[in-house]
C-alpha cells in the first residue's frame, strides 16, 4: 500500500503530456543525463500515450544505480512492472469497481467475450473526441461477442454519468471515483488517457491502444 501511495503521489505531479520534443530528442536527453532523477520523468514522456515497457525498461536500465535505487526510481520500476504484467500475451489483471448505480462489476463478469477496457474521463477532451468512434465500433460489434468496459478516471459521479448519457455510451461502465488514483489504472500502468486494452474471451491481452479503423480492422479479424 505504501508503494502504491508513493507512485500515485508522483503521478499527480508528473508532466507526462509535454510533447514539444520529438521522441528521438527525448531519448537523447535520457542518455545524456543518466545521473539525474528528473530523467525518470523524461523516460515517462518517451512512452507518452502508448508506452512500450521494453523500450522504457532499457532506458531505465541505462540510468545510474543511485537513480534506479532512489525512491522515485523504485516507483518507476513498480510502474514498469505493471506495464509488463498487462502487456500483450499476459493474463489481464482482475478489475472490480462500481457501476454508476453503485453496484460492483468485474472484468471477469465479461469472460467469454472480447472486451475493450477503455480508460477515460468526462474531463478529458481527447477521450470525449474518441467517444463517437467507440459508439460506432460498439454498434457494429456488440452482437458479435464483443463488449466495452469503460473505466473512468472521474472524481465526480454527476459529471461521469452526464457524459455517459450525453454521448450515449451504452456499454458497461465502472469507476472508483479516484481520478488519477484509480486502482485499475495503476494496475494497468495507465498514466495518460485515453488508453485501452483489448482482452480475448480467455482473459488474455491481445492488443493495446487500438483506435478508430485500426480497432475495427482488428475486431473484424478476430470476430
N, C-alpha and C positions, 0 to 999 in steps of 0.2 A: 504493500500500500504506500509506503514511504517513497519508493522509487517512482511509482505512478504519479504521486503528487508532485514530485520534483520535475518529472518530464512535462506534466501539464502546466506547471508554473512557467517553465522555459518556453513552452509552446505559445503561451499568451503574448510573449514579447518578441517572438521570432519573426523577423521581417522577410517572410518567405515569398512574398509576392512582388519583389523588386526585380523586374526583368529588363532593366536598362542595358545590361551587359549580355553578350551572347554566351551560349553555353561554353564555347571554347575559351572565351575570356575568363569565365568563372573558374574553369578547371585550371587554367594557367595561374590564376590568383591563389587557388588552393595549394598548388605545388610550390608556389613561391613563398608561402607563409605557413610552413608545417609546425611551427612552434607557438602559434597564436590560437587561443581558444575561440577567437572570433571566426577563425577559418571553418569551424563546425557549422556556423550559420551560412557560410558560402557554399559548403557542400550541400546543405539543405536546398539552397537556391538552384544548384545544379539539377536536383531532382524535380523541382517545380511541381506541376500538377500530376505528372506521370513518372514517379521515381522508380528507378531500376536499382533494387537493393544491391545487386552485384557490382554495379558501377560505383555506387556510393560507398560500399564496403571497401573497395580497392582504394578509393581516395582516403577513406578513414584510416586504413592500414598504413598509409604513407605519412601520417602525422607523427610527431614526436610522442614518445611514450608518456611524457608528462601531460600532454594534452589528452591522449586517449584514456589515461587513468584519472583524470580530473573528474569532478562531479558532473560537469557538462559533458565530458567525454563518455562517462558511464551512461548518462541519459541518452546520448546519441546512439550508443551501442544497443541499448534497450529498444529504441525506435527501429533500428535496422533489423533486429531480431523479429519484431512484429511484422515488418515488411516481408521478411523471408518466410515467416510462418503463414502468410496469406498470399503467397505468390502462386503463379500458375503451376498446377500439378499437386499442390498441397490440399489437405482437407480443410475446408473453410471453417474458421473458428466459430463456435456457437454464439448466437446473439439472442437475448431475450430482453425486450423493453416493453413499454406500454403503448397501446394504441391511443388515438385521440379520445376515445371513450373511456380510457383508464383501465383497459383490460390487458393482461400480459399476452404477448405474442412472440413466438420464437421463429428463427430461421428454420429450425427443424420441423416446424409445422408445415413447411412447404416441400419437405423431402419428397422426391419422386418427380419434381418438376425442374426445368431450367429456371433459375432465379437470378435476376439482376438486382444486386444490392446497390442502391443509389444513395450516396451520401450527399445531402443538400441542406439548404435552409431558406426560409422565406426572405431573409435579409440579404441573400447572396444574388447579385444581379446576373452573374454567369449561370447560376442554377436556374433562375427564372427564365432566362433566354433558352435554356436547354429543354425546359419542360414541354413546350409544344412538340418537339421532336419525339420525346418519350411518349406523349399521348398518341402520336401516330404509330409508333412502334408497338405500343400496347394494343391498339385497336387491331393491328394486323396479326399479332401472335398470341393474344390472350387465350384463345381457344385451341392452341396448339401445344399444350403442356408447357406454357411459359407464364411466369409471374414476375412482378417487380415488387421489391421490398424497399420502400423509402425509409431511410434513417436520417432524421432531421437533427441538425445542429442548432435548432431554435432554443430559446430560453423561455419565450412567452407562448403559452398554449393558444391564446386567441390569434396571434399572428400566424402560427403554424396552421391552424385549422382554416383560417381565412384564405391562405394561399392555396391550400388543397381544394377548397370549394371554388374559388375564383377560376382556377386553371383546370378544373375538372380532372384532377389526378385520382382516378378511380381504383388504383391498386392499393396494396397493403401499406400502411404507414405505422412507424413506431418511433419513439424517442425517449430519452431520459431527461430532456429539457435542461441539459447542462452545457449547451453551446459547444465551445471548443473542447470542453472536458468530457464530451460524450464518450462513454465507456467503450462502445462498439468502434468508434473512430480510433481510439487509442489502440484497441486490439488489432485493427487492420492497418495501423500505421498511416492514418489519414491526417495530413497536416494542411491540406488545401482542398477546397471544394469548388465545383462538383468533381466527384470521383465515383467510379463504380467498379463492382466486382461481379463477374458472371460465373455462376456456380451450376454444375450439372446435377442431374437427378440423384446422384450418389453423394452429393455434397462436396465435390472436388472443384477447385477453382480452375476454370478453363480460359479465362481472359480477364484483363484489367483495362479499364478506361477506353472502352469502345464507344464511339459516338456516331449519331446520325446514320448515314448509309453504311458505314463500316460495321456498326452494330447489327443493322438489318441483314446485311450480307452474311455475317457470322451466324445469325439465328436461322436464316434460310438453309444454310449449310448443315446446321445441327438438327433442325426440326424437319 
